[in-house]
Amino acid sequence: MRVSANKVNPILKKQIEETFIQTITDLKDTKELKVFLDDFFNQTEMETFTKRLAVAYWLKKQRSYNNIKNNLKVSSATIATIQSLIQTPGFKLALTKMEAEEWANKWVEKISQVWPKAK
């Protein structure tokens, strides 16, 4: 992961980061979050972040490097980097959230098969 060569005063940096995090926290739903992300991140930045998350998810699902490389169009180096980060708190948190959502969606599907909505 690249770090900017232009260093900001550490106190100011902390304040800016806290404000950024609070701003994201204050967004009320996914619609607002999408508007925010679309305006604050360019297409390449969004693709980088989403691919990073997808690589981590697929590694956790035991997909091969070749499968990930071919499907997500990322390098082996990128996959190896994510592999080395997958046990960090941020990646673990994201993967836990994704797995919980996946589990919930499976149960919604099962329940809706047993009790279909009245037409």
Secondary structure, 3 states (H helix, E strand, C coil): CCCCCCCCCHHHHHHHHHHHHHHHHHCCCHHHHHHHHHHHCCHHHHHHHHHHHHHHHHHHCCCCHHHHHHHHCCCHHHHHHHHHHCCCHHHHHHHHHHHHHHHHHHHHHHHHHHCCCCC
